[in-house]
Amino acid sequence: MQTNFEKRTSFSIFEELKERGLIAQITNEEKIKELLDNNRISFYIGFDATADSLHVGHFLPIILMMHLQKARHNPIALLGTATTRIGDPTGKSDMRKILTPEEIRYNADRFKEQISKFVDFSDDKATVVENGDWILPLNYIDFLNDVGRHFSVNRMLTAECFKTRLEKGLSFVEFNYMLMQSYDFLVLNKVHNCVLECGGDDQWANILGGIDLVRRVEGKEVYGMTITLLTTSEGMKMGKTEKGAVWLDPNKTSPYEFFQYWRNIDDRDVIRCLRMLTFIPIGEIKKYENLEGSELNSVKELLAFELTKLVHSQQEAEQCRETTRKLFSGEVIDQMPTVILSSEEDFKNSQINIQSLVHKAGMARSKSEAKRLIEQSGISFNSEIVTDIDMNVSMESIKNTDTVIKKGKKHYCRIIVK
């Protein structure tokens, strides 16, 4: 419920979010600033349950929820147990794989567990809802009459989320996604007095759809704010490695691999990530802005430490930092990322080609990429630079020694045979 509370004369959460670069687009800056700085409101962010873990791409919305909850606002985490069955066409070149209800249920439960690590749901400080509770029971004809009639097909087709898909084909199923997400806002406004929807900047059209629907049906003004997408300085989405996405689940991306991802990001991205993804005071971050080259190494370590502490724990962050420092000094550490090879499946005549080994270690997406890395002197095997692309490694040599594959200066992987 929205109630007035004491005005902040020395702190503006809105300005904090802007200075950190978290806000991309906003529907009514003056009004939203007033609501965030001088009131207590309910806001929501949606998460479609498309996997069994949140990944780095989800972390910015979670950070925003944490900032706003610290400022005494009430987050609503919406789990898309209905919309996941449709699939948001935004940013997708093809139709999303349709999951079973059982898979969606399992994924949603995992999301709830993970979000609870960051957002305090005790004493009604935050709420978890599932849009399957109100969308799945709907009568389709009623939905079209009550919701669909408020949407112009011509206007929807101008939205970027649809324009990019029209070239390859947009299914009628996906075309309904905007209506469903808009309906979420309408329901949350009615039931929870939610007045603000937040989401990634690619959700702008869907958010505007919800704002317009609430205005048409309820006659109320509600608001939208998008979060800057987490991209590299070259415009590529962050959170991808040769092995795939960087997950928040330690069983899918180990704390060490998570730490290393942030420790090894491009110099140009460090300060921006510190601003957007950590709670380090802006004044402290500004001290690092003019650092270059090797001077940034300690700042990268700080970023990796802070994020690993947030996502995993203080203990894991300290252990990862210590392991990394020892690795850079040349020591072999048991805690480094490990790939276990099968003596029966991965070896032929008790040997494995170095290209296959590099690929299986996750250092390259394919054998051809492994070959290129070797030709560029980018791969080391037990501290020796590999120069022979046809080199074979015996199974016994791996079993009898601490075998480490290294890519460049920063990526290590220990090889074990069982």
DOLODREN-498697 format. One record per residue (C-alpha): x, y, z; residue in three letters. Coordinates in steps of 0.2 Angstrom, whole numbers, plus 5000, padded with zeros to 4 digits. Each point is the difference from the previous one (the first is absolute). Last residue first. Layout:
residues N
<pt px="X" py="Y" pz="Z" type="ALA"/>
...
END
This chain:
residues 418
<pt px="5191" py="4792" pz="4931" type="LYS"/>
<pt px="5012" py="5013" pz="4992" type="VAL"/>
<pt px="5003" py="5017" pz="5007" type="ILE"/>
<pt px="5004" py="5016" pz="4991" type="ILE"/>
<pt px="5002" py="5017" pz="5009" type="ARG"/>
<pt px="4994" py="5015" pz="4991" type="CYS"/>
<pt px="5008" py="5018" pz="4999" type="TYR"/>
<pt px="4995" py="5016" pz="4992" type="HIS"/>
<pt px="5010" py="5015" pz="5004" type="LYS"/>
<pt px="5016" py="5002" pz="4990" type="LYS"/>
<pt px="4995" py="4993" pz="4983" type="GLY"/>
<pt px="4991" py="4984" pz="5001" type="LYS"/>
<pt px="5007" py="4988" pz="5013" type="LYS"/>
<pt px="4998" py="4981" pz="5001" type="ILE"/>
<pt px="5005" py="4992" pz="5016" type="VAL"/>
<pt px="5005" py="4982" pz="5004" type="THR"/>
<pt px="5006" py="4996" pz="5017" type="ASP"/>
<pt px="5009" py="4984" pz="4996" type="THR"/>
<pt px="4998" py="4981" pz="4999" type="ASN"/>
<pt px="4983" py="4999" pz="4993" type="LYS"/>
<pt px="5003" py="5013" pz="4987" type="ILE"/>
<pt px="5016" py="4991" pz="4994" type="SER"/>
<pt px="4991" py="4983" pz="5001" type="GLU"/>
<pt px="4986" py="5006" pz="4988" type="MET"/>
<pt px="5013" py="5005" pz="4987" type="SER"/>
<pt px="5000" py="5017" pz="4991" type="VAL"/>
<pt px="5000" py="5001" pz="4982" type="ASN"/>
<pt px="5008" py="5015" pz="4991" type="MET"/>
<pt px="4993" py="5004" pz="4982" type="ASP"/>
<pt px="4999" py="5019" pz="5003" type="ILE"/>
<pt px="5018" py="5000" pz="5005" type="ASP"/>
<pt px="5005" py="5016" pz="5008" type="THR"/>
<pt px="4993" py="4999" pz="5017" type="VAL"/>
<pt px="5008" py="5012" pz="5013" type="ILE"/>
<pt px="5007" py="4990" pz="5015" type="GLU"/>
<pt px="4993" py="5004" pz="5017" type="SER"/>
<pt px="4991" py="4983" pz="5002" type="ASN"/>
<pt px="4992" py="5002" pz="4983" type="PHE"/>
<pt px="4999" py="5018" pz="4994" type="SER"/>
<pt px="4989" py="5007" pz="4986" type="ILE"/>
<pt px="5000" py="5017" pz="4992" type="GLY"/>
<pt px="5015" py="4997" pz="4989" type="SER"/>
<pt px="4990" py="5007" pz="4985" type="GLN"/>
<pt px="5000" py="4983" pz="4991" type="GLU"/>
<pt px="4994" py="4993" pz="5017" type="ILE"/>
<pt px="4985" py="5012" pz="5000" type="LEU"/>
<pt px="4996" py="4997" pz="4982" type="ARG"/>
<pt px="5000" py="4981" pz="5003" type="LYS"/>
<pt px="4989" py="5002" pz="5015" type="ALA"/>
<pt px="4987" py="5010" pz="4990" type="GLU"/>
<pt px="5000" py="4986" pz="4987" type="SER"/>
<pt px="4997" py="4988" pz="5014" type="LYS"/>
<pt px="4985" py="5009" pz="5006" type="SER"/>
<pt px="4994" py="5012" pz="5013" type="ARG"/>
<pt px="5017" py="5002" pz="5007" type="ALA"/>
<pt px="5007" py="5000" pz="5018" type="MET"/>
<pt px="4987" py="4989" pz="5007" type="GLY"/>
<pt px="5011" py="4987" pz="5005" type="ALA"/>
<pt px="4992" py="4988" pz="4987" type="LYS"/>
<pt px="5005" py="5012" pz="4986" type="HIS"/>
<pt px="5018" py="5001" pz="5006" type="VAL"/>
<pt px="5001" py="4981" pz="5002" type="LEU"/>
<pt px="4993" py="4998" pz="4983" type="SER"/>
<pt px="5013" py="5011" pz="4992" type="GLN"/>
<pt px="5014" py="4992" pz="5010" type="ILE"/>
<pt px="4995" py="4983" pz="4993" type="ASN"/>
<pt px="4996" py="4986" pz="5013" type="ILE"/>
<pt px="5009" py="4984" pz="5003" type="GLN"/>
<pt px="4996" py="4983" pz="5009" type="SER"/>
<pt px="4997" py="4992" pz="4983" type="ASN"/>
<pt px="4986" py="5012" pz="4997" type="LYS"/>
<pt px="4996" py="5011" pz="5016" type="PHE"/>
<pt px="4984" py="5009" pz="5005" type="ASP"/>
<pt px="4988" py="4986" pz="5002" type="GLU"/>
<pt px="5009" py="4986" pz="5009" type="GLU"/>
<pt px="5012" py="5010" pz="5011" type="SER"/>
<pt px="4986" py="5013" pz="5003" type="SER"/>
<pt px="5006" py="5018" pz="5002" type="LEU"/>
<pt px="4997" py="5010" pz="5016" type="ILE"/>
<pt px="5001" py="5019" pz="4997" type="VAL"/>
<pt px="5006" py="5011" pz="5015" type="THR"/>
<pt px="4998" py="5018" pz="5003" type="PRO"/>
<pt px="5014" py="5005" pz="5013" type="MET"/>
<pt px="4997" py="4995" pz="5018" type="GLN"/>
<pt px="5014" py="4987" pz="5000" type="ASP"/>
<pt px="5013" py="5013" pz="4998" type="ILE"/>
<pt px="5016" py="5000" pz="4989" type="VAL"/>
<pt px="5011" py="5014" pz="5004" type="GLU"/>
<pt px="5007" py="5012" pz="4986" type="GLY"/>
<pt px="4999" py="5017" pz="5010" type="SER"/>
<pt px="4984" py="5004" pz="4990" type="PHE"/>
<pt px="4992" py="4984" pz="5006" type="LEU"/>
<pt px="5004" py="5004" pz="5018" type="LYS"/>
<pt px="4992" py="5017" pz="4999" type="ARG"/>
<pt px="4985" py="4992" pz="4991" type="THR"/>
<pt px="4998" py="4987" pz="5014" type="THR"/>
<pt px="5001" py="5014" pz="5014" type="GLU"/>
<pt px="4986" py="5010" pz="4991" type="ARG"/>
<pt px="4989" py="4985" pz="4997" type="CYS"/>
<pt px="5002" py="4995" pz="5019" type="GLN"/>
<pt px="4996" py="5018" pz="5005" type="GLU"/>
<pt px="4985" py="5000" pz="4989" type="ALA"/>
<pt px="4994" py="4983" pz="5006" type="GLU"/>
<pt px="5001" py="5005" pz="5018" type="GLN"/>
<pt px="4991" py="5017" pz="4997" type="GLN"/>
<pt px="4986" py="4990" pz="4992" type="SER"/>
<pt px="4992" py="4995" pz="4983" type="HIS"/>
<pt px="4992" py="5014" pz="4990" type="VAL"/>
<pt px="5004" py="5015" pz="5010" type="LEU"/>
<pt px="5017" py="4994" pz="5005" type="LYS"/>
<pt px="5004" py="4994" pz="4982" type="THR"/>
<pt px="4995" py="5018" pz="4994" type="LEU"/>
<pt px="5010" py="5009" pz="5013" type="GLU"/>
<pt px="5016" py="4989" pz="4997" type="PHE"/>
<pt px="4999" py="5001" pz="4981" type="ALA"/>
<pt px="4998" py="5019" pz="5000" type="LEU"/>
<pt px="5014" py="5002" pz="5013" type="LEU"/>
<pt px="5011" py="4988" pz="4989" type="GLU"/>
<pt px="4997" py="5011" pz="4985" type="LYS"/>
<pt px="5004" py="5015" pz="5010" type="VAL"/>
<pt px="5017" py="4992" pz="5005" type="SER"/>
<pt px="5004" py="4996" pz="4982" type="ASN"/>
<pt px="4995" py="5018" pz="4995" type="LEU"/>
<pt px="5018" py="5007" pz="5003" type="GLU"/>
<pt px="5006" py="4987" pz="4988" type="SER"/>
<pt px="4993" py="5010" pz="4985" type="GLY"/>
<pt px="4991" py="5016" pz="5005" type="GLU"/>
<pt px="4994" py="5009" pz="5015" type="LEU"/>
<pt px="4990" py="5017" pz="4997" type="ASN"/>
<pt px="4983" py="4993" pz="5006" type="GLU"/>
<pt px="5006" py="4992" pz="5016" type="TYR"/>
<pt px="4997" py="5014" pz="5013" type="LYS"/>
<pt px="4983" py="5002" pz="4992" type="LYS"/>
<pt px="4995" py="4983" pz="5007" type="ILE"/>
<pt px="5003" py="5006" pz="5018" type="GLU"/>
<pt px="4989" py="5015" pz="4998" type="GLY"/>
<pt px="4986" py="4989" pz="4992" type="ILE"/>
<pt px="5000" py="4989" pz="5016" type="PRO"/>
<pt px="5002" py="4981" pz="4997" type="ILE"/>
<pt px="4983" py="4992" pz="4998" type="PHE"/>
<pt px="5005" py="4990" pz="4985" type="THR"/>
<pt px="4993" py="4996" pz="4983" type="LEU"/>
<pt px="4997" py="5016" pz="4991" type="MET"/>
<pt px="5014" py="5011" pz="5007" type="ARG"/>
<pt px="5013" py="4987" pz="5001" type="LEU"/>
<pt px="4995" py="4993" pz="4983" type="CYS"/>
<pt px="5002" py="5017" pz="4992" type="ARG"/>
<pt px="5017" py="5002" pz="5008" type="ILE"/>
<pt px="5006" py="4983" pz="4993" type="VAL"/>
<pt px="4993" py="5000" pz="4982" type="ASP"/>
<pt px="5015" py="5009" pz="4991" type="ARG"/>
<pt px="5013" py="4988" pz="5008" type="ASP"/>
<pt px="4991" py="4985" pz="4992" type="ASP"/>
<pt px="4994" py="4987" pz="5012" type="ILE"/>
<pt px="5012" py="4987" pz="5008" type="ASN"/>
<pt px="4997" py="5002" pz="5018" type="ARG"/>
<pt px="4981" py="5000" pz="4997" type="TRP"/>
<pt px="5000" py="4983" pz="4991" type="TYR"/>
<pt px="5014" py="4994" pz="5012" type="GLN"/>
<pt px="4988" py="5002" pz="5016" type="PHE"/>
<pt px="4986" py="4991" pz="4991" type="PHE"/>
<pt px="5012" py="4986" pz="4995" type="GLU"/>
<pt px="5006" py="4999" pz="5018" type="TYR"/>
<pt px="4982" py="5001" pz="5007" type="PRO"/>
<pt px="4996" py="4985" pz="4989" type="SER"/>
<pt px="4988" py="5003" pz="4985" type="THR"/>
<pt px="4986" py="4987" pz="4999" type="LYS"/>
<pt px="5001" py="4992" pz="5017" type="ASN"/>
<pt px="5004" py="5018" pz="5008" type="PRO"/>
<pt px="4983" py="5006" pz="4993" type="ASP"/>
<pt px="5002" py="5018" pz="4995" type="LEU"/>
<pt px="5004" py="4995" pz="4982" type="TRP"/>
<pt px="5012" py="5007" pz="4988" type="VAL"/>
<pt px="4993" py="4994" pz="4983" type="ALA"/>
<pt px="5009" py="4989" pz="4988" type="GLY"/>
<pt px="5017" py="4989" pz="5002" type="LYS"/>
<pt px="5009" py="5012" pz="4988" type="GLU"/>
<pt px="4994" py="5014" pz="5011" type="THR"/>
<pt px="4985" py="5011" pz="5000" type="LYS"/>
<pt px="4994" py="5012" pz="5014" type="GLY"/>
<pt px="5001" py="5017" pz="4991" type="MET"/>
<pt px="4990" py="5004" pz="4985" type="LYS"/>
<pt px="5010" py="5008" pz="4986" type="MET"/>
<pt px="5000" py="5019" pz="4997" type="GLY"/>
<pt px="5019" py="5002" pz="4998" type="GLU"/>
<pt px="5002" py="5007" pz="5017" type="SER"/>
<pt px="4992" py="4985" pz="5007" type="THR"/>
<pt px="4981" py="4998" pz="5003" type="THR"/>
<pt px="4989" py="4999" pz="5016" type="LEU"/>
<pt px="4984" py="5008" pz="4993" type="LEU"/>
<pt px="4996" py="5016" pz="5009" type="THR"/>
<pt px="4984" py="4998" pz="5010" type="ILE"/>
<pt px="4983" py="5006" pz="4994" type="THR"/>
<pt px="4988" py="5011" pz="5010" type="MET"/>
<pt px="4981" py="5000" pz="4998" type="GLY"/>
<pt px="4986" py="5009" pz="5009" type="TYR"/>
<pt px="4982" py="5000" pz="5005" type="VAL"/>
<pt px="4986" py="5012" pz="4997" type="GLU"/>
<pt px="4983" py="4994" pz="5004" type="LYS"/>
<pt px="4984" py="4999" pz="4990" type="GLY"/>
<pt px="4998" py="4982" pz="5005" type="GLU"/>
<pt px="4997" py="4992" pz="4983" type="VAL"/>
<pt px="5008" py="5012" pz="4987" type="ARG"/>
<pt px="5013" py="5007" pz="5012" type="ARG"/>
<pt px="5005" py="4982" pz="5006" type="VAL"/>
<pt px="5001" py="4994" pz="4982" type="LEU"/>
<pt px="5011" py="5015" pz="4995" type="ASP"/>
<pt px="5012" py="4997" pz="5013" type="ILE"/>
<pt px="5000" py="4981" pz="4996" type="GLY"/>
<pt px="5004" py="5003" pz="4982" type="GLY"/>
<pt px="5014" py="5013" pz="5004" type="LEU"/>
<pt px="5008" py="4986" pz="5010" type="ILE"/>
<pt px="4999" py="4988" pz="4985" type="ASN"/>
<pt px="5008" py="5013" pz="4989" type="ALA"/>
<pt px="5014" py="5004" pz="5012" type="TRP"/>
<pt px="5004" py="4982" pz="5004" type="GLN"/>
<pt px="5017" py="5001" pz="4990" type="ASP"/>
<pt px="5006" py="5012" pz="5013" type="ASP"/>
<pt px="4999" py="4987" pz="5013" type="GLY"/>
<pt px="4986" py="5001" pz="5013" type="GLY"/>
<pt px="4991" py="5011" pz="5012" type="CYS"/>
<pt px="4981" py="5002" pz="5002" type="GLU"/>
<pt px="4994" py="5014" pz="5012" type="LEU"/>
<pt px="4983" py="5003" pz="5008" type="VAL"/>
<pt px="4996" py="4984" pz="5009" type="CYS"/>
<pt px="4985" py="5002" pz="5011" type="ASN"/>
<pt px="5001" py="4981" pz="5005" type="HIS"/>
<pt px="4984" py="4993" pz="4993" type="VAL"/>
<pt px="4994" py="5013" pz="4987" type="LYS"/>
<pt px="5017" py="5006" pz="4995" type="ASN"/>
<pt px="5007" py="4982" pz="4999" type="LEU"/>
<pt px="4986" py="4994" pz="4989" type="VAL"/>
<pt px="5002" py="5015" pz="4988" type="LEU"/>
<pt px="5019" py="4997" pz="5000" type="PHE"/>
<pt px="4998" py="4982" pz="4996" type="ASP"/>
<pt px="4987" py="5004" pz="4986" type="TYR"/>
<pt px="5014" py="5009" pz="4991" type="SER"/>
<pt px="5011" py="4985" pz="5001" type="GLN"/>
<pt px="4986" py="4990" pz="4992" type="MET"/>
<pt px="4996" py="5012" pz="4987" type="LEU"/>
<pt px="5018" py="5001" pz="4995" type="MET"/>
<pt px="5002" py="4981" pz="4999" type="TYR"/>
<pt px="4985" py="4998" pz="4988" type="ASN"/>
<pt px="5011" py="5003" pz="4985" type="PHE"/>
<pt px="5010" py="4985" pz="5006" type="GLU"/>
<pt px="4986" py="4988" pz="4997" type="VAL"/>
<pt px="4996" py="5008" pz="4983" type="PHE"/>
<pt px="5017" py="4995" pz="4994" type="SER"/>
<pt px="5012" py="5013" pz="4994" type="LEU"/>
<pt px="5010" py="4996" pz="4984" type="GLY"/>
<pt px="5018" py="5003" pz="4994" type="LYS"/>
<pt px="4998" py="5018" pz="4995" type="GLU"/>
<pt px="4986" py="5003" pz="5012" type="LEU"/>
<pt px="5011" py="4996" pz="5015" type="ARG"/>
<pt px="5010" py="5016" pz="5000" type="THR"/>
<pt px="4984" py="5011" pz="4999" type="LYS"/>
<pt px="4992" py="4990" pz="5014" type="PHE"/>
<pt px="5011" py="5005" pz="5014" type="CYS"/>
<pt px="5004" py="5016" pz="4992" type="GLU"/>
<pt px="4982" py="5006" pz="5002" type="ALA"/>
<pt px="4992" py="5007" pz="4984" type="THR"/>
<pt px="4989" py="4984" pz="4998" type="LEU"/>
<pt px="4992" py="5003" pz="5017" type="MET"/>
<pt px="4994" py="5017" pz="4993" type="ARG"/>
<pt px="4991" py="4992" pz="4985" type="ASN"/>
<pt px="4993" py="4986" pz="5010" type="VAL"/>
<pt px="4992" py="5013" pz="5012" type="SER"/>
<pt px="4997" py="4994" pz="5017" type="PHE"/>
<pt px="4985" py="5004" pz="5012" type="HIS"/>
<pt px="4989" py="4987" pz="4992" type="ARG"/>
<pt px="5012" py="4986" pz="5005" type="GLY"/>
<pt px="4997" py="5003" pz="5019" type="VAL"/>
<pt px="4981" py="4998" pz="5004" type="ASP"/>
<pt px="4994" py="4993" pz="4984" type="ASN"/>
<pt px="5015" py="4989" pz="4996" type="LEU"/>
<pt px="5001" py="4994" pz="5018" type="PHE"/>
<pt px="4982" py="4996" pz="5000" type="ASP"/>
<pt px="5002" py="4990" pz="4984" type="ILE"/>
<pt px="5015" py="4991" pz="5007" type="TYR"/>
<pt px="4992" py="4995" pz="5017" type="ASN"/>
<pt px="5013" py="5004" pz="5013" type="LEU"/>
<pt px="5005" py="4986" pz="5013" type="PRO"/>
<pt px="5018" py="5000" pz="4993" type="LEU"/>
<pt px="5003" py="5019" pz="5001" type="ILE"/>
<pt px="4996" py="5003" pz="5019" type="TRP"/>
<pt px="5010" py="4988" pz="5010" type="ASP"/>
<pt px="5011" py="4997" pz="4985" type="GLY"/>
<pt px="5007" py="5017" pz="5003" type="ASN"/>
<pt px="5009" py="4994" pz="5015" type="GLU"/>
<pt px="5003" py="5012" pz="5015" type="VAL"/>
<pt px="5015" py="5003" pz="5012" type="VAL"/>
<pt px="4998" py="5014" pz="5012" type="THR"/>
<pt px="5012" py="5012" pz="5010" type="ALA"/>
<pt px="5001" py="5008" pz="5017" type="LYS"/>
<pt px="4985" py="4990" pz="5005" type="ASP"/>
<pt px="5007" py="4995" pz="5017" type="ASP"/>
<pt px="5014" py="4990" pz="4991" type="SER"/>
<pt px="5003" py="5000" pz="4981" type="PHE"/>
<pt px="5017" py="5008" pz="5001" type="ASP"/>
<pt px="5008" py="5000" pz="4983" type="VAL"/>
<pt px="5017" py="4994" pz="4996" type="PHE"/>
<pt px="5000" py="4981" pz="5005" type="LYS"/>
<pt px="4982" py="5000" pz="4998" type="SER"/>
<pt px="5003" py="5002" pz="4981" type="ILE"/>
<pt px="5009" py="4984" pz="4999" type="GLN"/>
<pt px="4986" py="4989" pz="5009" type="GLU"/>
<pt px="4986" py="5008" pz="4990" type="LYS"/>
<pt px="5010" py="4997" pz="4984" type="PHE"/>
<pt px="5002" py="4982" pz="5005" type="ARG"/>
<pt px="4981" py="4998" pz="5003" type="ASP"/>
<pt px="4997" py="5008" pz="4983" type="ALA"/>
<pt px="5011" py="4988" pz="4991" type="ASN"/>
<pt px="4992" py="4985" pz="5008" type="TYR"/>
<pt px="4982" py="5006" pz="4995" type="ARG"/>
<pt px="5006" py="5005" pz="4983" type="ILE"/>
<pt px="5007" py="4982" pz="4997" type="GLU"/>
<pt px="4984" py="4992" pz="5006" type="GLU"/>
<pt px="4989" py="5011" pz="4989" type="PRO"/>
<pt px="5010" py="4994" pz="4985" type="THR"/>
<pt px="5012" py="5013" pz="4992" type="LEU"/>
<pt px="4998" py="5007" pz="4982" type="ILE"/>
<pt px="5016" py="5004" pz="4992" type="LYS"/>
<pt px="5000" py="5019" pz="4995" type="ARG"/>
<pt px="4995" py="5005" pz="4983" type="MET"/>
<pt px="5015" py="5006" pz="4990" type="ASP"/>
<pt px="5010" py="5015" pz="4998" type="SER"/>
<pt px="4997" py="5005" pz="5018" type="LYS"/>
<pt px="5003" py="5018" pz="5007" type="GLY"/>
<pt px="4982" py="5002" pz="5005" type="THR"/>
<pt px="4990" py="4985" pz="4995" type="PRO"/>
<pt px="4994" py="4997" pz="5018" type="ASP"/>
<pt px="4996" py="4981" pz="5002" type="GLY"/>
<pt px="4982" py="4993" pz="5000" type="ILE"/>
<pt px="5001" py="4987" pz="5014" type="ARG"/>
<pt px="5012" py="5012" pz="5010" type="THR"/>
<pt px="4986" py="5012" pz="5000" type="THR"/>
<pt px="4990" py="4989" pz="5011" type="ALA"/>
<pt px="5012" py="4996" pz="5014" type="THR"/>
<pt px="5008" py="5017" pz="4998" type="GLY"/>
<pt px="5006" py="5003" pz="5017" type="LEU"/>
<pt px="4997" py="5017" pz="5006" type="LEU"/>
<pt px="5011" py="5007" pz="5014" type="ALA"/>
<pt px="4991" py="5014" pz="5008" type="ILE"/>
<pt px="5011" py="5013" pz="5009" type="PRO"/>
<pt px="4994" py="5011" pz="5014" type="ASN"/>
<pt px="5009" py="5017" pz="5002" type="HIS"/>
<pt px="5010" py="5004" pz="5016" type="ARG"/>
<pt px="5016" py="5007" pz="4991" type="ALA"/>
<pt px="5009" py="4984" pz="5004" type="LYS"/>
<pt px="4986" py="4992" pz="4990" type="GLN"/>
<pt px="5003" py="5011" pz="4986" type="LEU"/>
<pt px="5019" py="4996" pz="4999" type="HIS"/>
<pt px="4996" py="4981" pz="5002" type="MET"/>
<pt px="4987" py="5000" pz="4986" type="MET"/>
<pt px="5012" py="5009" pz="4989" type="LEU"/>
<pt px="5014" py="4988" pz="5004" type="ILE"/>
<pt px="4988" py="4986" pz="4995" type="ILE"/>
<pt px="4996" py="5008" pz="4984" type="PRO"/>
<pt px="5018" py="5001" pz="4996" type="LEU"/>
<pt px="5003" py="4982" pz="5005" type="PHE"/>
<pt px="4989" py="4992" pz="4988" type="HIS"/>
<pt px="5012" py="5001" pz="4986" type="GLY"/>
<pt px="5013" py="4992" pz="5011" type="VAL"/>
<pt px="4990" py="4984" pz="5001" type="HIS"/>
<pt px="4985" py="4994" pz="5009" type="LEU"/>
<pt px="4998" py="4981" pz="5002" type="SER"/>
<pt px="4989" py="4985" pz="4994" type="ASP"/>
<pt px="4997" py="5009" pz="4983" type="ALA"/>
<pt px="4986" py="5009" pz="4991" type="THR"/>
<pt px="4990" py="5005" pz="5016" type="ALA"/>
<pt px="4995" py="5017" pz="4993" type="ASP"/>
<pt px="5005" py="5014" pz="5013" type="PHE"/>
<pt px="4989" py="5015" pz="5002" type="GLY"/>
<pt px="5005" py="5016" pz="5010" type="ILE"/>
<pt px="4987" py="5009" pz="5011" type="TYR"/>
<pt px="4998" py="5016" pz="5010" type="PHE"/>
<pt px="4991" py="5004" pz="5016" type="SER"/>
<pt px="5002" py="5017" pz="5007" type="ILE"/>
<pt px="5007" py="5010" pz="5015" type="ARG"/>
<pt px="5000" py="5018" pz="4997" type="ASN"/>
<pt px="5012" py="5015" pz="4999" type="ASN"/>
<pt px="5015" py="4995" pz="4990" type="ASP"/>
<pt px="4993" py="4986" pz="4989" type="LEU"/>
<pt px="4983" py="5008" pz="4997" type="LEU"/>
<pt px="5007" py="5017" pz="4997" type="GLU"/>
<pt px="5013" py="4993" pz="4988" type="LYS"/>
<pt px="4987" py="4991" pz="4991" type="ILE"/>
<pt px="4989" py="5015" pz="4998" type="LYS"/>
<pt px="5014" py="5011" pz="4993" type="GLU"/>
<pt px="5007" py="4986" pz="4989" type="GLU"/>
<pt px="4984" py="4996" pz="4992" type="ASN"/>
<pt px="5001" py="4984" pz="4988" type="THR"/>
<pt px="5018" py="4995" pz="5004" type="ILE"/>
<pt px="5014" py="4993" pz="4989" type="GLN"/>
<pt px="5017" py="4994" pz="5004" type="ALA"/>
<pt px="5002" py="5001" pz="5019" type="ILE"/>
<pt px="5014" py="4990" pz="5008" type="LEU"/>
<pt px="5014" py="5012" pz="4995" type="GLY"/>
<pt px="5007" py="5001" pz="5018" type="ARG"/>
<pt px="4997" py="5018" pz="5000" type="GLU"/>
<pt px="4982" py="4997" pz="4995" type="LYS"/>
<pt px="4996" py="4987" pz="5013" type="LEU"/>
<pt px="5008" py="5012" pz="5014" type="GLU"/>
<pt px="4990" py="5015" pz="4993" type="GLU"/>
<pt px="4984" py="4990" pz="5002" type="PHE"/>
<pt px="5005" py="4994" pz="5017" type="ILE"/>
<pt px="5002" py="5018" pz="5005" type="SER"/>
<pt px="5009" py="5003" pz="5016" type="PHE"/>
<pt px="5003" py="5015" pz="5011" type="SER"/>
<pt px="4983" py="5007" pz="5002" type="THR"/>
<pt px="4991" py="4984" pz="5000" type="ARG"/>
<pt px="4982" py="5003" pz="5003" type="LYS"/>
<pt px="4991" py="4991" pz="5014" type="GLU"/>
<pt px="4987" py="4988" pz="4995" type="PHE"/>
<pt px="4984" py="5001" pz="4989" type="ASN"/>
<pt px="4990" py="4984" pz="4997" type="THR"/>
<pt px="4998" py="4989" pz="4985" type="GLN"/>
<pt px="4994" py="4983" pz="5004" type="MET"/>
END
